Amino acid sequence: MSPDALNSLFSLCIGFALAGALASGYQAMLRRPAGFALLQEGAVPSTFAAVPFLVFAAPFIIMRNTLRGARIERRRFEFVMMATVLAGFWSMMSGTFFLMTLRAAGLLA
């Protein structure tokens, strides 16, 4: 496996782990699952605060909603696959940003 492919795989895994940790922490603190409905509260400060949270927690939320929809609503395989690819790409990008931030702060070599 090439170093670039290994780096992308590591970013993907870190992105999904970060998304899962954020969404699980949110659910543990507020006793309700995180979702995109956080953006539908109008122009209040909590809505603006939810944007950075959702940027990093979105892959977990997308996959949770997709897998529940596939089981409950019997969604088609193509829809599930498209959502999985989207969540994976989003996770890789947020993981890359997180790793770059750690490197810039000197916490990662």
Number of C-alpha atoms within 10 A of each C-alpha: 5 6 8 9 10 11 13 15 14 15 22 22 16 19 30 24 17 20 24 19 15 19 23 17 14 16 13 11 9 9 10 11 13 21 17 13 9 16 16 9 11 10 9 10 9 12 15 14 12 16 14 11 16 20 13 25 28 25 29 27 20 19 19 14 15 21 17 13 15 15 10 9 10 10 14 10 10 9 12 17 12 12 18 17 13 15 22 20 15 22 27 23 17 24 25 19 15 17 18 14 13 13 12 11 10 9 9 10 7
